[in-house]
Every structure is written in C-alpha cells, then in structure tokens.
Amino acid sequence: MSDEDDLEDFDVDQDDLEKEEDEKETEEWEEYRKEGEDVSEEWLPTPLTEDMMKEGLSLLCKTGSGLAHAYVKLEVKDRDLTDLHLLRSYIHLRYVDVSENHLTDLSPLSFLTHLLWLKADGNRLRSAWLNELPYLQIASFAYNQITDTEGISHPRLGSLDLKGDQRHWSQDLRRLPVRAAATFTPLILKGACFLLPHTWVFTTS
C-alpha cells in the first residue's frame, strides 16, 4: 500500500485521536521538564560566544569554488543560550543544533543560506519565523511554545517536527486536514501529516 493510500485512509475519530495525543504530549512534556525548569522564569542573557563556537564546530568541508574550507556543523545544546547573533557571520553552516536552550528568536539563522538541517527543540520559541532558506530540508522545533506556522516557508523543506507545540494552537490549526501531494515525497512520515500551502509536511507526534 502506498503512502498516498495510507493518507487517504486516515479517517479515524479525530476527537478521540486528539485527546489521546494531547495526553501523550502532556506526559512527554512533563518528563522533558522533569528537572523542574519553570518555563515562565526569566533567564540571564547568555549570548553565543566564540569559545562556544570553537567547541561546537565540526565537519570541515569545501566551500564555494572548492578551494576554500569551512566547518559546516554546529552543536551548542544545553548552554542556556538566549542570543544567537554571532551566527550571522557563519554563513557556511549546513547543520545546526541549538536545542535545549532558552532561545526566543531564531532570526540570526536567516543568514545561513546554506542550511540543510536545523534542530531547535526545547527552547522558548513562540514563532519559528525565518527568511526563506533555499536548501533547508529538515527542521525540528519540538517542545517550544509555537502558536502558528507563519514564516515557515522553505521550498525544499521535507520534514518539520512540531511535537508538543500544538497545545498552543487554535482549534482551527489543530484540525487542518490531512492531504497527499502527488508532486512531493516527504523525507519523514511519522504521526499525522499536514500538507500546507507550499507543499511541505510537518509532523506532530
């Protein structure tokens, strides 16, 4: 059976499914915050620094004409970060993991026009807005406080994970219909998949 057939057969009792998913997400969220972190707490400003960059950079690759090289992967998880302004200068980054920080703004990532993969789980984001990133294929914003999908319109985006965020959505957004796109094959299909205007898929469980 094809993925399209699976999506067409997706006709279960939506209210029961939503209740089940909400309960599961609540449990997951409580477990994620088990160390007692207060999401309303104000955090001291902690900007990304050059020292953190040196520790987190890896994967040296060719850039541009192939004569120059740059590190293209950055992992700065769980550093209590509140500011990513420094990333505006690291335009060759392709893989970025800034999860488990205290970020409320990802706009510096709009300068990373070579970005392919982004993980920003477990922050304090209310929006995942970014300028259009032409090569971004996989993005994860799970366990934030995102209230809508405005500003998420990247032409090659194949998987968008918003697990745990839909507790903040309006009922209309929660009930978006599941559809299949003949012209698009998602990179990852897990849980309920929603097709939005730019023919990309996001996952919620």
C-alpha positions in Angstrom: 0.0 0.0 0.0 1.4 3.4 -1.0 1.8 6.4 1.4 -1.0 8.1 -0.6 -3.3 5.2 0.2 -2.4 5.4 3.8 -3.2 9.1 3.9 -6.5 8.7 2.1 -7.5 6.0 4.7 -6.7 8.4 7.6 -10.3 8.6 8.7 -10.3 7.7 12.4 -12.4 9.5 15.1 -10.5 12.8 15.2 -11.7 13.8 18.7 -10.5 10.6 20.3 -7.2 10.8 18.5 -6.6 14.4 19.5 -7.5 13.6 23.2 -5.1 10.6 23.1 -2.3 12.7 21.5 -2.8 15.6 24.0 -2.5 13.2 26.9 0.7 11.6 25.4 2.2 15.1 24.7 1.4 16.2 28.3 3.3 13.2 29.7 6.2 13.8 27.3 6.4 17.5 28.2 6.3 16.8 31.9 9.1 14.2 31.5 11.1 16.7 29.4 10.8 19.3 32.1 11.3 16.8 35.0 14.3 18.7 36.4 11.8 21.4 37.5 12.5 24.1 34.9 10.0 26.9 35.1 9.1 27.9 31.6 8.0 31.3 32.8 11.3 32.0 34.5 13.4 34.9 33.3 16.9 33.9 32.3 20.0 35.9 32.4 21.2 37.0 28.9 23.6 34.3 27.6 24.8 35.1 24.1 26.6 32.6 21.9 30.4 33.2 22.2 33.4 32.5 20.0 34.6 30.0 22.6 31.3 28.1 22.4 31.6 28.1 18.6 35.1 26.6 18.7 33.9 23.8 21.0 30.8 23.1 18.9 32.0 23.4 15.3 32.9 20.2 13.3 32.8 18.7 9.9 35.3 20.5 7.7 34.1 20.7 4.1 34.9 22.5 0.9 33.0 25.7 0.1 32.4 28.0 -2.8 34.8 27.1 -5.7 36.2 24.1 -3.8 39.4 25.9 -3.0 38.3 27.1 0.5 37.2 25.1 3.5 34.9 25.8 6.5 33.3 23.9 9.3 29.7 23.3 8.4 28.2 21.6 11.5 27.5 23.3 14.9 26.2 21.7 18.0 25.6 24.0 21.0 23.0 22.1 23.0 22.1 22.9 26.6 24.2 26.0 27.0 21.4 28.3 28.5 21.7 30.4 25.3 19.4 33.3 24.8 21.1 35.0 21.8 22.4 33.6 18.5 23.5 36.9 17.0 27.1 35.6 16.4 25.8 33.1 13.9 25.1 35.8 11.3 28.8 35.6 10.4 29.0 31.8 10.0 27.2 31.7 6.6 28.7 28.3 5.6 26.9 26.3 8.3 24.7 23.5 7.0 23.8 21.5 10.1 22.9 23.4 13.3 21.7 22.0 16.7 20.7 24.7 19.2 18.2 22.6 21.2 17.7 22.7 25.0 18.5 26.4 25.4 16.4 29.4 26.3 16.0 30.9 22.8 13.1 33.1 21.9 14.4 34.3 18.5 16.0 32.4 15.6 16.3 35.3 13.2 20.1 35.2 13.0 19.7 31.8 11.3 18.2 33.6 8.3 21.7 34.5 7.2 22.7 30.8 6.9 21.6 30.4 3.3 23.4 27.0 3.0 21.5 25.5 6.0 20.2 21.9 5.3 19.3 20.7 8.8 18.1 22.5 11.9 17.2 21.3 15.4 15.9 23.8 17.9 13.9 21.6 20.3 13.2 22.5 23.9 13.6 26.3 23.7 11.1 29.1 24.4 10.2 29.9 20.8 6.7 31.4 20.2 7.5 31.5 16.5 9.7 29.6 14.0 9.8 32.5 11.6 12.9 32.7 9.4 13.6 34.2 6.0 13.2 31.6 3.2 16.1 29.2 3.3 16.6 27.7 -0.1 18.2 24.4 0.9 16.6 23.7 4.3 15.2 20.1 4.2 14.7 19.1 7.8 13.7 21.3 10.8 12.6 20.4 14.3 11.0 22.8 16.7 9.6 20.3 19.2 8.6 21.3 22.7 8.6 25.0 22.3 5.6 27.4 22.6 5.0 28.0 18.9 1.4 29.2 18.2 1.3 29.1 14.4 3.3 28.2 11.3 3.7 31.7 9.9 7.2 32.3 8.5 7.9 28.6 7.8 8.0 28.5 4.0 11.2 26.9 2.8 11.0 25.5 -0.8 12.8 22.2 0.0 11.5 21.6 3.5 10.6 17.9 3.7 10.2 17.3 7.4 9.0 19.8 10.1 8.6 18.5 13.6 6.3 20.5 15.9 5.7 17.8 18.5 4.5 19.2 21.8 3.8 22.7 20.3 0.2 22.1 19.2 -1.1 22.5 22.7 -0.7 26.2 22.0 -2.5 26.1 18.6 -6.1 27.3 17.9 -8.6 24.6 17.3 -8.7 25.5 13.6 -5.0 24.9 13.2 -5.3 21.6 15.1 -7.9 20.4 12.7 -6.1 21.0 9.5 -7.0 18.3 7.0 -4.5 15.6 6.1 -3.8 15.5 2.4 -1.4 13.9 0.0 0.7 15.7 -2.6 1.5 13.7 -5.8 4.4 16.0 -6.5 6.1 15.7 -3.1 7.6 12.8 -1.3 8.2 13.7 2.4 11.6 12.7 3.9 10.0 11.5 7.1 6.4 10.4 7.8 5.5 10.0 11.5 2.2 10.5 13.1 -0.3 12.8 11.5 1.0 14.7 8.4 -0.5 18.0 7.3 0.1 19.5 3.9 0.3 23.3 4.0 0.4 25.8 1.1 4.0 25.4 0.0 3.7 21.6 -0.4 5.7 20.6 2.6 4.8 18.3 5.5 5.1 18.8 9.2 4.9 16.1 11.9 3.3 16.4 15.3 3.9 13.1 17.0 
